[in-house]
Amino acid sequence: MKYIDLKDKTAAELAELLKEKKLLLFTLRQKLKTMQLTNPNEVREVRKDIARIKTAIAANK
């Protein structure tokens, strides 16, 4: 996900996307702890996506 994709979205859409990504991060962390995650780099990518979404939310204010 790129910042360019996010800057055109509304605050409500960004908030919903942030909620989805946080839930995904939670599930990925659970899978990592139980050794079910095959690619641990997914956690890193989701964390970066969350940061991008938070940046877009701050820019819209």
N, C-alpha and C positions, 0 to 999 in steps of 0.2 A: 504494500500500500504506500502510495506517495502522498506528500502533503498537498500537491496540486489537486488530487482527487477529493481532498477533504475541505479545501477552502471555500468551495461553492455550496456546501451543505448548510442547512439551518442548525441552530443551536439544539433543537429537539432531536434532529437526526444524529447529531454528534453525540448527544447524551446517550441515546439508545445504542449507538455503535460502541461507545465506551463501556457501557454495561455488558454488552455481549463479549467484548474482548477481555474484560476482567473475569467473567465467568469462564471463558476459555483458558485463561491463564491459571485459574484455580484448578480446573480439571487436568491441565497439563502438568502442574506441579504434583498433583495426586498421583498421576501415572508415573512421573519421574521417581517418586518415593517408593512406589510399589514395583519398580523395574519393568513397567509395561510400555514405557516410551522408547521408541526405536531411535528417534532423532532428537537429542536434547537441545539442539540449536533452535527448535521451534519455540521454546520458552523465551529465548532471547529476542526472536523476531516479534513475538506478541508483545513483549515489554516495550520494544521500540515503537510498535504501532500505537500502544497506549500513550506513549509520550508524544507522538505526532498528533493524536486526537486531542490531548490536553493542550498542546500548543495552538491548534486550530480554534479550540474553545476560547482560549485567552485572547487570541487575535480578533475574535468576533465581538468581544466586549467593548 
